[in-house]
């Protein structure tokens, strides 16, 4: 796995079919991905793909992405319902 930046940003976790199951924001992308890799949460453990965007206001950007997802799909991602 390629090293991720240790900077603030937003990320999406997707299942094996590339369906987004979680959208989040954090202050350290590298640390947060590693936390998700070793989660015991049954929903988040379905994540196979990870996409990120560095951002100075991760909480605000994550809210925007969640709203975009809700508008496009009619619901929030599976692990955030």
C-alpha positions as CSV (number, residue, x, y, z in Angstrom):
1,X,0.0,0.0,0.0
2,X,1.2,3.5,-0.9
3,X,1.9,5.8,2.1
4,X,-0.9,8.3,2.7
5,X,-0.3,11.9,3.7
6,X,-0.4,12.6,7.4
7,X,-2.5,15.7,6.7
8,X,-6.2,16.7,7.2
9,X,-8.7,15.5,4.6
10,X,-11.8,13.6,3.7
11,X,-12.1,10.0,2.6
12,X,-14.6,7.5,1.3
13,X,-14.6,3.8,2.0
14,X,-16.1,1.6,-0.6
15,X,-17.0,-2.1,-0.7
16,X,-15.7,-4.6,-3.2
17,X,-18.3,-3.4,-5.8
18,X,-17.0,0.2,-5.4
19,X,-20.2,1.3,-3.6
20,X,-19.4,4.0,-1.0
21,X,-20.2,2.7,2.4
22,X,-18.7,5.5,4.6
23,X,-17.6,9.2,4.2
24,X,-15.5,10.8,6.8
25,X,-13.2,13.7,7.6
26,X,-10.0,13.6,9.8
27,X,-6.9,15.4,10.7
28,X,-4.5,12.6,9.7
29,X,-5.5,10.5,6.7
30,X,-2.7,7.9,7.2
31,X,-3.7,7.3,10.8
32,X,-7.4,7.1,10.1
33,X,-7.0,4.6,7.3
34,X,-5.0,2.4,9.5
35,X,-7.7,2.6,12.2
36,X,-10.3,1.5,9.7
37,X,-8.1,-1.4,8.5
38,X,-8.1,-2.9,11.9
39,X,-11.7,-2.1,12.9
40,X,-14.0,-4.6,14.5
41,X,-17.0,-2.8,13.2
42,X,-18.9,-5.3,11.0
43,X,-20.1,-2.6,8.6
44,X,-16.7,-0.8,8.1
45,X,-14.9,-4.1,7.8
46,X,-16.6,-4.5,4.4
47,X,-14.4,-1.7,3.0
48,X,-12.1,-2.8,0.2
49,X,-11.3,0.6,-1.4
50,X,-10.2,3.9,0.0
51,X,-10.3,7.3,-1.8
52,X,-9.1,10.6,-0.2
53,X,-8.8,14.3,-0.8
54,X,-6.6,16.5,1.3
55,X,-8.6,19.4,2.7
56,X,-8.1,22.2,5.3
57,X,-11.7,21.9,6.6
58,X,-12.3,18.1,6.6
59,X,-15.5,18.2,8.7
60,X,-17.2,20.8,6.4
61,X,-16.0,19.0,3.3
62,X,-17.3,15.6,4.6
63,X,-20.7,17.1,5.3
64,X,-20.7,18.4,1.6
65,X,-19.8,14.9,0.3
66,X,-22.5,13.2,2.5
67,X,-25.1,15.6,1.2
68,X,-24.0,15.0,-2.4
69,X,-24.2,11.2,-1.8
70,X,-27.7,11.6,-0.3
71,X,-28.9,13.7,-3.2
72,X,-27.5,11.3,-5.8
73,X,-28.6,8.0,-4.1
74,X,-31.5,9.1,-2.0
75,X,-29.8,7.7,1.2
76,X,-26.6,8.1,3.2
77,X,-23.9,5.5,2.8
78,X,-24.6,2.1,4.3
79,X,-22.5,2.5,7.4
80,X,-23.9,6.0,8.2
81,X,-27.6,5.2,8.2
